[in-house]
Amino acid sequence: MDWQVLTGISSSIIALCALIFTIWQGFIVREHNQLSYRPYLLTWTSSDADKGIYSVELMNNGLGPALIENFVLKVDGEIISGDGTESVEKALRKLFPNHKYSSQQAFVSKGYSMPAKDKCTIVSVQFENPLPSREFVKNTINNRGDIEISYKSFYNESFEFSTEIEKRKERA
């Protein structure tokens, strides 16, 4: 066999191996990026009971942005509808009908892209005297109120967040 033919065949085999390795590496990089840029939504509650201030924040604790598909508030299992912050205001009225308070609300609508490590205060409530107890407020929010969010990553992976599911995990 001629050396030129052998060299040509060897070069072709090496080039084919390099092509296969490059394609394989591309798939691995894509999988790594999907895992590295995954969003992770959660809620965080804070309070200053002495001042009667309570707040619920939505946080993206993941490494990638969360593309919001759906945002639903529920009280006693019933979906609270409304435009913008109206649903948050209605939920507060159902949760605390016999208390006077002032509040600030935010609403996360479909299409919103929540950056990684970003947070949004969904509601902040300051009760007026007489102040309800911390336990009453926490129990009312935890036992009667729920937030459900459907969201996607930039890689079109779908995720669901539900405070109801999170509460079940805590109890288990």
C-alpha positions as a printed Julia matrix, in Angstrom:
172×3 Matrix{Float64}:
   0.0    0.0    0.0
   1.22   3.44  -0.9
   2.16   5.82   1.94
   0.12   8.61   0.43
  -3.05   6.51   0.5
  -2.34   5.42   4.09
  -1.71   9.04   5.13
  -4.94  10.15   3.45
  -6.99   7.44   5.18
  -5.38   8.25   8.54
  -6.08  11.96   8.09
  -9.71  11.23   7.23
 -10.14   9.01  10.3
  -8.58  11.67  12.56
 -10.82  14.37  11.05
 -13.92  12.19  11.53
 -12.96  11.52  15.17
 -12.45  15.27  15.73
 -15.88  16.01  14.21
 -17.6   13.38  16.38
 -15.83  14.68  19.49
 -16.81  18.29  18.69
 -20.48  17.36  18.22
 -20.46  15.34  21.44
 -18.83  18.24  23.3
 -21.5   20.61  21.95
 -24.25  18.44  23.45
 -22.45  18.34  26.8
 -22.02  22.14  26.83
 -25.72  22.63  26.04
 -26.73  20.27  28.86
 -24.35  22.08  31.24
 -25.82  25.46  30.26
 -29.37  24.19  30.81
 -28.44  23.14  34.33
 -26.36  26.25  35.0
 -29.02  28.75  33.94
 -32.02  27.14  35.61
 -34.35  29.5   37.53
 -35.7   28.58  40.96
 -38.58  30.61  42.4
 -39.46  30.71  46.08
 -41.22  32.99  48.54
 -39.82  34.63  51.61
 -41.88  36.15  54.39
 -40.64  38.76  56.83
 -42.23  40.64  59.67
 -41.78  43.34  62.25
 -44.57  42.38  64.64
 -43.91  45.34  66.95
 -44.82  47.69  64.09
 -47.45  45.38  62.57
 -45.55  45.04  59.28
 -45.64  41.81  57.29
 -44.4   41.15  53.76
 -44.19  38.34  51.23
 -41.42  38.42  48.63
 -40.99  36.38  45.49
 -37.34  35.53  44.81
 -35.52  33.88  41.93
 -32.86  31.94  43.8
 -31.69  30.15  40.64
 -28.88  30.97  38.26
 -30.98  31.93  35.25
 -33.95  34.18  34.52
 -37.5   32.93  35.09
 -39.96  33.68  32.28
 -43.34  33.98  33.98
 -46.16  32.12  32.21
 -48.92  32.33  34.83
 -49.38  33.89  38.28
 -52.36  32.87  40.44
 -53.39  33.89  43.95
 -55.76  31.71  45.97
 -57.57  32.2   49.25
 -59.19  29.13  50.8
 -58.55  27.28  47.51
 -60.51  29.84  45.46
 -58.7   31.67  42.65
 -58.69  35.43  43.2
 -59.06  37.2   39.87
 -58.36  40.79  38.97
 -56.24  43.03  36.81
 -52.75  43.82  38.03
 -52.54  44.33  41.79
 -56.34  44.11  42.14
 -56.1   40.37  42.86
 -53.61  41.01  45.69
 -55.91  43.66  47.18
 -58.91  41.3   46.98
 -56.91  38.51  48.63
 -55.97  40.81  51.53
 -59.62  41.83  52.02
 -60.61  38.13  52.18
 -57.76  37.21  54.52
 -58.14  40.14  56.93
 -61.74  41.44  56.67
 -61.91  42.72  60.26
 -58.56  44.51  60.39
 -57.49  47.95  59.3
 -54.24  48.13  57.38
 -52.35  49.91  54.66
 -50.61  47.88  51.98
 -48.36  47.97  48.97
 -48.75  45.35  46.26
 -46.96  44.11  43.19
 -48.13  41.71  40.52
 -46.02  39.53  38.27
 -47.69  39.17  34.89
 -47.23  36.77  32.0
 -44.15  37.57  29.96
 -42.19  39.08  32.85
 -38.58  37.91  32.91
 -37.39  37.76  36.51
 -33.58  37.92  36.56
 -31.52  35.53  38.66
 -31.13  36.65  42.27
 -33.91  39.24  41.84
 -36.75  39.66  44.31
 -40.14  41.32  44.17
 -42.27  42.23  47.18
 -45.67  40.79  46.29
 -47.34  42.41  49.29
 -46.33  44.45  52.29
 -48.99  45.09  54.92
 -48.88  47.43  57.89
 -51.71  46.81  60.34
 -53.22  49.61  62.4
 -53.97  49.36  66.13
 -55.0   47.05  67.6
 -52.22  44.99  66.04
 -53.01  41.32  65.35
 -50.6   38.81  66.83
 -47.73  37.5   64.73
 -49.12  33.97  65.05
 -52.55  35.06  63.79
 -51.1   36.76  60.71
 -48.69  33.91  59.9
 -51.37  31.24  60.39
 -53.89  33.17  58.28
 -51.43  33.59  55.41
 -50.02  30.05  55.64
 -53.34  28.23  56.11
 -55.57  30.23  53.77
 -53.41  31.93  51.13
 -51.54  30.35  48.24
 -49.46  31.51  45.29
 -49.07  29.39  42.14
 -46.62  30.35  39.4
 -45.84  28.64  36.1
 -42.53  29.71  34.6
 -39.92  28.67  32.05
 -36.18  28.89  31.61
 -34.58  30.4   28.52
 -34.12  26.78  27.38
 -37.94  26.43  27.4
 -37.96  24.06  30.39
 -41.26  24.37  32.3
 -41.43  24.71  36.09
 -44.2   25.12  38.65
 -44.04  26.88  42.01
 -46.82  26.48  44.56
 -46.8   27.62  48.18
 -49.35  24.85  48.83
 -46.83  22.2   47.73
 -44.04  23.9   49.7
 -46.21  23.85  52.85
 -46.86  20.12  52.39
 -43.1   19.51  52.12
 -42.5   21.42  55.36
 -45.12  19.36  57.21
 -43.68  16.04  56.02
